Amino acid sequence: QVQLVESGGGLVQPGGSLRLSCAASGFTFSSYAMSWYRQALGKERELVATIGKTGGWTNYADSAKGRFTISRDNSINTVYLQINSLKPEGTAVYYCNVGLRGMDYWGKGTLGTVSS
């Protein structure tokens, strides 16, 4: 079955960085685009970034441009999200997502907390 397992969240100070990872299994990873979403407390889940199946293209939400970088390593079925210059409003649960055969699959998320 499809499994997505996020890791790398934690507590960081404003201005700090996080590198999130998502390990995927149960499908042919290199055949699908992958996305990262985030959900802050009391807010809706929002798309942050998407990467094509080979990593040849990426797309970012306007709020993520310039500070977020999505990448992938198809040899180990893992997608990454590098977040720099974190702001307190960046506190959220970050989720990995893949859409296949008409369904959306999600991991359980990893919490990134930005606080001094």
C-alpha positions in Angstrom: 0.0 0.0 0.0 1.0 3.6 -0.5 3.0 5.0 2.4 4.4 8.5 2.9 6.5 9.1 6.0 7.6 12.7 6.8 10.4 13.6 9.1 12.7 16.5 9.9 10.4 18.8 11.8 11.3 20.4 15.1 11.7 23.7 16.9 13.7 26.4 15.2 14.3 30.0 15.9 13.0 32.7 13.6 15.5 33.0 10.7 16.5 29.4 11.0 16.1 26.5 8.6 14.4 23.2 8.3 15.0 20.3 5.9 12.0 18.0 5.7 12.1 14.6 4.2 9.3 12.3 2.9 10.1 8.6 2.4 7.7 7.0 -0.1 6.8 3.4 -0.7 4.1 1.2 -2.3 4.1 2.8 -5.7 6.6 3.6 -8.5 8.0 6.8 -7.0 9.8 8.0 -10.2 6.6 8.0 -12.2 4.7 10.6 -10.1 5.0 14.3 -9.2 5.2 14.9 -5.5 4.0 17.8 -3.4 4.4 19.4 0.0 1.5 21.1 1.8 1.3 22.8 5.2 -1.4 23.5 7.7 -1.1 26.0 10.4 -3.3 25.8 13.5 -6.8 27.0 12.7 -6.1 27.3 9.0 -6.8 25.2 5.9 -4.1 23.0 4.4 -2.3 24.8 1.6 -0.1 23.7 -1.2 3.5 24.8 -0.8 5.4 23.2 -3.6 5.3 20.5 -6.3 8.1 18.7 -8.2 7.8 16.8 -11.4 8.6 13.1 -11.6 12.2 13.5 -12.7 12.8 16.7 -10.8 12.9 18.6 -14.1 10.3 21.2 -13.0 9.1 22.7 -9.8 6.3 25.0 -8.8 5.9 27.1 -5.7 3.1 28.9 -3.9 3.7 32.7 -4.0 4.3 32.6 -0.2 7.0 30.0 -0.7 9.0 31.5 -3.5 12.5 32.4 -2.6 12.7 30.6 0.7 11.5 27.1 0.0 13.2 24.5 -2.2 11.6 21.2 -3.2 13.9 18.4 -4.5 13.8 14.6 -4.9 16.1 11.6 -5.0 14.4 8.9 -7.1 17.2 6.4 -6.1 15.9 6.3 -2.5 12.2 7.3 -3.1 12.5 10.5 -1.1 11.3 14.0 -1.6 12.7 17.0 0.4 11.6 20.5 1.4 14.3 22.9 2.4 12.9 26.0 4.2 15.1 28.9 4.9 14.6 32.2 6.8 11.7 30.8 8.8 9.2 33.2 10.2 6.9 32.6 13.2 4.0 32.2 10.8 5.8 29.3 9.3 4.8 27.2 12.3 2.7 24.4 10.8 2.4 20.7 10.2 4.0 19.9 6.8 2.5 17.1 4.8 3.8 15.1 1.8 1.3 14.3 -0.9 1.0 12.2 -4.1 -1.9 11.9 -6.4 -2.3 8.6 -8.2 -5.1 6.7 -9.9 -7.5 9.5 -9.0 -6.7 9.5 -5.3 -4.8 11.7 -3.0 -2.4 10.1 -0.5 -1.0 11.8 2.5 1.6 11.2 5.2 0.9 11.9 8.9 2.9 15.1 8.7 5.8 16.6 10.6 5.5 19.6 12.9 7.8 22.6 12.4 7.6 25.1 15.2 9.2 28.5 14.7 9.7 30.3 18.0 12.3 32.1 20.0 
